[in-house]
Amino acid sequence: MAPRDTGEDKPDTPLAVEKGFATLPEIRVGVKAFVEKDGEKRKAEILSLQTRRGQPRFYVHYEEFNKRLDEWIPAERLDLSREVEWPVPEKADKKKAHGVQATKAPLKDKNPKRSLKQRLEREISGTPEFASANAQRLQQPSTAGGKENRETVTVTTEVVNGTPKPDDEEMDVDDVAAAAAKAKAAPPENYSVEEEREKLRVGGSMTQNQAEISRVRNLDKVQMGKFEIEPWYFSPYPQEFQDVDMMFICDFCLSYFGDVKQFERHRSKCTLLHPPGNEIYRDDYLSFFEIDGRRQRTWCRNLCLLSKLFLDHKTLYYDVDPFLFYCMCTRDASGCHLVGYFSKEKESADGYNVACILTLPQYQRKGFGKLLIAFSYELSKREGKLGSPEKPLSDLGLLGYRAYWQEVIVDMLMEEGRTEANIEELGSIAAMTTNDVLHTLQNLNMVKISVNHPTGSGLGNSLLSSNAREQKNQHVIVLTDAVIAQREKQKEKDKKVGKHVIDPDKLIWKPPVFTASSRTWNW
């Protein structure tokens, strides 16, 4: 008896990849071709196409490489002498669904239901005169940590007092909710340490959200001070900056220009020599400034535009009033130059001490990230609170915090004469939450269960709390030889390069008090 056809979809089977030779006009989005990169031929997927100054350009993502390396390339770098992979055609039911949506699209404007764009549109104050009238804002359900980064931002092409606002598609509230529910319903994936590192290396982020709207990088190069930087991601600068070869940013006021003559004229008139806030820390090497988002809206919004170039999942947040920005600067004869910053809610219900954190690319891999993190915990100590960054963290943020937590916790456990320790004590000393301490100990495989050795004998360098000495089957902290050796090696490296640390005695700061209504300084 033949099986009855129920009409239900059968499980998906992998489709054969269609390959063939292609000419330049046949290249379209989704095609995978070999591209010349650093003298090698690498397979890349075409993500977008555009014509600039009469010449075609292709935005490509290199397979098995971090998405930060995505870039615009000219047609000459495509190797069409080799076969390309054509995109997999969509299924019939998907095409049908798309057709239904296409027929309903013209009726969308007549629908009385307010769209996400209409619901979230808000009035914002003016920005400097040099900002373009045709400006942009980004709509993106963010997955980066922080309420500053979680807020969905309006999408419009209107001119609102000269504030940059980007063009984007209009999304309905129901569409966003359905996509978010689908992403949430997906089964969780468990990764080993090796798989997690590979995901970080290739994916570029630990926070992948199916409902997120991906954006193609829109700037080629940025000059900031004496540094020429290649952006990593999209940032909603005014649309006319997409056609310039170089965008110029003043490294003091963070104003942006597309023409070198305009930039030079601005530099001859700009009188700002440091971030527009209070200097709360200074040593022989660094200065920290505290900037109120309500008092310096323009500067803080320009800072958000700049940081979006290097933060994939940061949604640009134009309402900067509820946040304080702590900017780290180096000093020279010309002034204080921005190195990095972190933002912090004026009143965090969850006790977070960091909403968003960034070290500019030209200063990365020099220890500045740890200094930013250390400074945020010094502020928490001064407040008498336990602090933690808002979750989830980006890939580089996760690695940076893990390195800092490991360094601080291991140093406390290696203190001479210490024989007892518990998670609560370690957290209170370092102003860290118990969850962060436990996460670090588990990541280092330093938490063991004492079954037959209630006093810790047989577990190596064990540190027990007073409760664990009297009971069996207790969790103990084990300072392994591998962790000790790694820390000693890092100390030797720090001595050679000259590690900088935050001196709490040079921090001149009191926790500001804000009223719930005004969200401003309560003098």
N, C-alpha and C positions, 0 to 999 in steps of 0.2 A: 504494500500500500504506500503510495507516494505521500510524502509529507505535505501537509496543507500549508499554503502560503497565507500567513496571518497578516501580511502587510507591514509588519514591524521591521524596524531597521536592524540589520545584523551588526555584530560588533565590527568596528572599524579595522580594516586591514591596511598595513603599510602599502602605499602606492609606489609603483616603480618610478624612479626619477627619469624624466624625459630630458635627454641631452641632444645637442646639435650645434651646428655652427650658426653664428648670427652676424648680421651687419649692424653698424652703429644705429641706424634708424629703428631697428627691431628691438633694441634694448629697452626694457620697461621695468617698472617697479616689481621686485620679487625675483628677478633674474640673478643667478649666481655666476660670477665670472672671475677670472684670474686678473689681479690688479698688481701693478708694480709698486712695491713698498720697500724702501731702504735697500734697493738693489736685488730684491727677491720677488718672486711671483707668489702671491697669496690669494686664496679664495675669499671672495667678499660678496655680500648680498647688496643689491641696489635698493636703497630705501627711498630715494627721492631723486627727481630730475628737475633741472631748471636751465634756462638759457640766460647767460650773462654776457653782455656786450657782444651779442651775436654768436657766442660760443657755448656749446652744451656742457653742462657740468652734472656730475653724479655724486650723490651722497651715499657712501658705502659703509658697511659694517664688516670688519674682518672676522671670519669664523675662528672661534676659540681664542679670541682676544677681547680684552676689556672694551666696553663700549665707549670709554673715554677716548679711544683711538679712532672712533668714527670721524670721517672727514669728507670734505668736498674734493673731488678730483677732476681734472680735465679728461677729455676723451682719449688723449694720447696715452694715458696710463692704463687703459683697458687693453688686455691681451686677447684680441678676437681671433688669433690664429689657433686657439684651443677651443674645445667645445665648452659651451655654457650649459647651465642647468636651468630649465624653464620652470616657472612657478607651477605648483600643483593646482589644477583647475578646481574651482569650487563645486560642491555637490549641487544637485538639482534643487533640493529642498531649500538650500541656502539662497540660491538664485531666486527662487520663487518668493522667499521671505523678503529678499531685498527689493524685488519688484513691487510687492505690496507696500513696502515702506515708501518706495519712490512715488507711487500713486497717491499716497496719503500726505506726502510732504507739502504740496501746495495748500492743503487745508489747515496746516499747523498754525498759521497766523490767525485763523478764525476761531481756533479753540479757545474758550474762555479760561482754561486752566493756565495759570501763570507758569512760565518756564523758570528754570533755575537761574537763568540770566536776569530775568525780571525780578525775581524774589531777592536776589543777593545784591542788586545794584544799589549803591549807596553814594551819598554825596561826600566828596573829599575836598580838602583844601588845596590851594594852589601850590605849584612848584615853580622853580626859577624860570626866568624869561627865556633862557637858552633852550629849555626843553621844547620839543617839537609839538605842534598842535595835533598832528596825526600820530598819536602815541598809542601804546599798547599796554594791555594787561593780560595776565595769564589765567585761564581757567583750568584747574587741574586738581582732582582729589588727591592730595598729597599723602605719601606714606612715610615721610620723614618725621623724626621726632619733634615734638613741640607744638603747642597751640599756635605759635606764630607760624608754623609750617603746615598745620592741619587745616587752616581756614581756607575755604574755597573762595576764589577771587573772581570778581566780575569780568566778563568779556564783552567788550564793546569797541566801536570805532569812533564814538563820540568824543568831542573835545570837552573835557571837564577841567576847566581852569588850568589847562596846559599840562595835566598829569599824564604820563605815559600809560596807555592802556592797549592791549594787543587784540588783533583780530583772531577769532577762533570759531569753531562750530558751536551752535547752540545745542545744549543737551537738556532733555527733559528730566524732571525730578524722578519720574518713574524709571527712566532708563538707567540713571545713576544708581538708584536703589536696587534695581534688578541685577545690575552688574556687580555691585558690592555684595549682594546676597549670594550670588553664584560663586564669587571668589571666596567668601567666608565658608560656604558649604563644601568647598574642596577639601579632600582628606589631607591632614597634616603630613608633612614629609619629615622623616628623621634622617639626619645626615651624620656621618662619622666626621671626625676632626679633619681627615684628609679631604673628604667630599665637601665639607664646609669651606675649607681654604680654596679649593678649586672653584667653588661657586662664587666666592668673593673675587677671585682673580679674573674669571671670565665674565661673570654677570655684572660686576660693577656695583652691586648693591645687595644688601640682605633684605630689603623691603620691596619685594615685587608685588604689585597690586594689579589685578586684571582690569580694574575699572579706570586705571590711570590713562590719561591721554598723552601719548609720546609726542615729543616735539623735536624737530630737526634743528641742529645747531645753526644759528643765523649769523654769527660773526666769525670772520676769518682770523683776525689778529687784533690784539689790544696792546697799546703802549701805555704803561703806567710808570711814571718817573723814568728811570734809566732801564727799565725792564720791558722786553717785548714778550707778550704772553699769548699762547694759543688757547682759546677757551675750550672747555670740555663739553658744555651742554648749552641748550637754548636759554636765552634770557630775554624778556620782553622789552628790549630797548625799542625806540621808535623805528618804524618800518624802513625809513630811508637809510638807516645805518647798515642794512643788509647788503647794499651795493657798494660800500666803501671797502677799500683794501685794508685800511687800518683805522681803528677807532682810538681816539686819544682821551685818556682819563686823567684829570688832575689828581695827583696823589695826596692832596690836602683837603679839597672840598668835594672831591669825587664827581665833579661835573664832567660831562662827556661831550665830545666833539668829533665830527667826521672829517674836518678839514684842518690841516696843520696850521694854516694861517690864523684861523679862528682860535685854535688852541693856544698858539703863541701870544695872541692878543689878550686872551684870558689870563695867561700866566703873568703877563706884565701888569695886570690889574689886581690879581687875586692876592689878598693880604692874609689869608688864613695860613698858619704855620703848624697847626696841630688840630686834632679832632675837637669839635666845638663842645667841650664839656669840662668837668672838673678833673684835674689830675690828682688821683688818689694814691698813686704808688710811683716811686722813682728810685732807681738805684744807678750804678755806674753804667748799666747796659740797657735797661728798658724803662719805659713809662707806661702806666695804665691810665686811661681816661674813662670816666663814667658819663654817658650821654643819655639824656632823657628823651625818649621817642616823641613825647608830646611837645617838648620845647624845640627840638631840632628835627622836625618832620622831613624836610627836604633832604638833609644830609643822611638821615637814617634810611629814607627810601632809596637814595642813590647807593647806599651801602648794600641794601637788599638786592638791587639790580646787579651790582657787581658780584655778590656772593652767589647769585643764581647761576652765573656762568660756570661755577665749579661744584655746585650741589645739584645732583640729578633730581632728587625728590623733594626739593624745597619749593613750595608754592609761594609765590611772591605775595607778601602781605602788606597792603598799603595802609592799614590801620595800625601804625606803629606806636600809637599812644600808650597801650598797656605794657610796653616793654622798656627795659633798660638795656643799653648796649655798652659792653665793656671792651674797649679797643686797646690792643697792645701795640706799642710803637717803638721803633729804634730812633735814636737821636743823632743828628749831625749838625753841621754849621747851617744848613738850609732849613732845618725844622725837624718835626717828628713825622716819621714815615710809617704808614699803617702796615703791620705785619699780619695781624689776624684779629679776630674778635669772637666774643660769644654774647648772645642775647639771653635775657632772663625776664621772666614775668615779674611785674611789680608785686602781684599777689598771686601766688600759686597755691591752689587748694590741695594739690598733691605733694607739695614740698619739693618740687623740682628746682634745682639750682642752675640749670642750663636748658635753654629752649633750642638754640641753634649755635653751632660752633664751626669755625673755619679758620684755617691757616692758608694764606694766599700761596699759590703754587711756587712762586719765586723764593719763598722762605721755607718750603717744606723740607723734611729730612734734615733739619738742623736743631731739633729739640724744642721748637717753639710750641708745638702742639701740647707737649707735656706741661709746659709752663702755663699755657692757657687753662688746662684742666686743673693744675695745682692751684692757680689763682682762684678759680671758682670754688674750690674746697676751702681756701683760706677765708673767703667771704662767708661761707657757711659756718665755719668755726667762729668767726666774729659775731654771727647772728645767733650762735648757740643752737644750731639745728643740724640735722642729718640731711645731706644733699645727695641728689642723684640726677643724671641727665634724663630728659624725656625720651621715651622709647617709642618705636624702635629706632636704633641708631643706624646710620649709614655704614657702608663697609669700612671706610677709613676711620670713621668715628668709633666704631666697635673695636678695631684693632688698637687705636690710640688709647681708649679707655682701659682695655684689657692690659696693655703694657703698663699704664700708670698704676692701676689697681694692684697688679702683680708686684711692682717695684715697692709700693708703700707697704703692702701686707707682709711680704717676705722680709723687708728691713725690720719691721716690728717684731716678727717672730725670731729673727736672728740677733736680737738685742742680748747683750751679755747678761747672764743671770736669770733670764726668763725661763721658767719651768711650767707655767700655767698660762692658758689663753682660752678665750671663748669668742665666738663670733660677735656677740653684743659688745664686748670690751674693745675688740679691734675696730668695730664700726664707730664707736663713740670717740675713740682717740683720733681716728682719721676723718671724722665727720661723714662717713659713708654709711649707707643703709645696709642692714643685715643681708638683704637679698643680693646686693652687689658683692659683699664679702663672700657669701656662700657661693655665688656664681664663679668668682675668681678661684676659690679653693677647689671647687669641683673641676674647673677647667684645667687646673694644674695637677689634678688627681692627688690632692693632699687631704682628702677626707676619707677616713677609714672607719671600719666598725671593729671595736675591740670586743671579741667574743670570749677568748680564754685568758685574756691578759687585762684584767680590770685596772691594773696600775700602769699599763702601757708597755710593759716589758715585752720584748720581741717585736716591737713595731718601729724600731729605729729611733730617730729623733722625734718623739711624740710629745705633743703638748696637750694636756688634758685640763678640763675644768675641775673644780673641786667636786662637783656632782659625779663626774665620770670615774673618779677614784674609788667611789663606794659602790658602783653598780657595774654590771656586765652589760654587753650588747649596747654600748654607747658609742656615738660618733666621736672620733678623736682627730685632731689635726696633726698630720705627719709631715714634717719638713724633710723632704727626700733629698738624697745626695745630688740628684740631677738638678733640682731647683737651686740648691746652694751653689753648685758649680756654675750654673748659668748666671746667677746673680753676681758672683765674684768676677766672672768674666766681663759682665757689663760694667762693674765698678772700675775695672782696669781700663776699659775703653773710655769711660767718662773722664778718668784722670788724664788720659792722653789728649782728648779733644777739649777739655776744660768745660765741664758741665756747669750751667747756670741754674740757680735755684731761687725760689721766691723767699725773701726775707720778711717774715711777718711783722717785724719791728718797723719796717719802712712803709707799712700800709696805714695810711691816715684816712680812716673811713668809719662812719657809723651807719648802721642800717637805716635807710630812709623810711619814713612813715608816710603812707598815702591814704587819703580818704577814698572811700568806695565810690563816691559820686564824681569827684573831680579827676581822680587818677593822676594827680600832679603833686608837686612838692608841697608838703604840709609845713610851711614855715611858721 
